[in-house]
Amino acid sequence: MDLSTLRSQFPTLAQSNDGYPLCYLDTAATSQKPQQVIDAMNHYYHHDNANVHRAAHQLSARATSQYEAVRDKLRQFINASQREEIIFTHGTTESINTVANGLTAQIKQGSLILIDSAAHHANIVPWQELAKRTGAIIKPIPLTQDCRLDIDAFEALLQQKPAIVALCHVSNALGTLNPVKELVSKAKQAGAITLVDGAQAIAHMSVDVQSIDCDFYVFSGHKMYGPTGVGVLYGRFDLLDSLSPLMTGGEMIKTVSFESTEFNQLPNRLEAGTPPIAEVIGLGAAIDFIQALPTAQIHAKERELLNYLQDALENLGDVVLYGAHKDNVGAVAFNLADEHHQDVGILLDQQGIAVRCGHHCAMPLMQSLSLKGCCRASIGVYTSKADIDRFIAAMASVKELLL
Ligand SMILES: Cc1ncc(COP(=O)(O)O)c(C=O)c1O
């Protein structure tokens, strides 16, 4: 499939703002959605709308089988060993909260929790709350000068036998890629429970949770061409089964009396209440969309495009790049000299270019870079070289205006 055919599947891309065709470079915040995802959700609401798991009627049976089929798709998509290891949540944030809350009884006063210094707030704050509840101690895993995770410092921290190691697969702010398989292996040798935040990886690379060998892997549907409001928590069965549920109520029980409740088995035990049914079905369509593409070719093309973007920004002059490496994934972080990132973003927007500006939900990372914030341009399957060229031309005009 050529790029223009691929792009034509994304209705939002075919728009102009103030006479400028949209150049969408904010996929890391949320990806655009292909028509087949929108159609799948519409189809459910038009034809099959019913609650899952509950009723004897045909609509509910159809809704349930579509919902559960997505669990099977996801099992295969990330190579989990069994379907019960896939829990539907509302997003990466809820997935991490489910783990951090669920481990409360297993964490003791003084237990050590190591967190990637490049982590998104969603992979920091739930651990801080866990530490507050238990008396555990949080330590950040430092980065090197060039914004990679510092492996020597990590190994030194592992000597202290952490209980939990929380990593990102790809940094949302910088696009830097962690060698998660190697990091998880070291963490596990030290006896830690490992969680990998794959929110920024899942759309850009093949993820095999058994090969990474992490205990938990989490991501959001909306960053992988699927809808908002649905996410995934993968967990190794025995550990997942040991989590106390974050939410209790309907669906997650086997029997209830006023004296006591017996919880259901996985996966229902961790999916209390009516789940985001249409969104799960939309996520299934997003997986179909991704799997119909020539994956290796697409990933190679995205890397080439990102490198082209990094080089072009650098060649503009007066642009500072942060943690820009050739193996980065999906995003590039930058500032234009000392100009405020927000000013740059607004001026780009006036030419139809959508980038992200701010702290990118990674305030500790920004502090370590002595930044208040920065701009981030991020790409997806639909990004073209022409998009990058337009962005660079717009940056040149912003530079001329501001410097
Ligand atoms: C690396 C990373 N982790 C977690 C999140 C939170 O995802 P959500 O808001 O979908 O829960 C994001 C979203 O930007 C992210 O990029």
The ligand as a Gaussian input file, in Angstrom:
#p B3LYP/6-31G(d) Opt

LIG

0 1
 C        5.128000       6.749000      28.301000
 C        3.734000       7.076000      28.736000
 N        3.245000       6.500000      29.829000
 C        1.990000       6.729000      30.247000
 C        1.163000       7.582000      29.570000
 C       -0.235000       7.791000      30.062000
 O       -1.117000       7.257000      29.137000
 P       -2.706000       7.468000      29.302000
 O       -2.900000       8.950000      29.480000
 O       -3.252000       6.960000      28.007000
 O       -3.133000       6.694000      30.470000
 C        1.634000       8.222000      28.427000
 C        0.783000       9.194000      27.704000
 O        1.272000      10.144000      27.130000
 C        2.949000       7.953000      27.986000
 O        3.436000       8.530000      26.894000

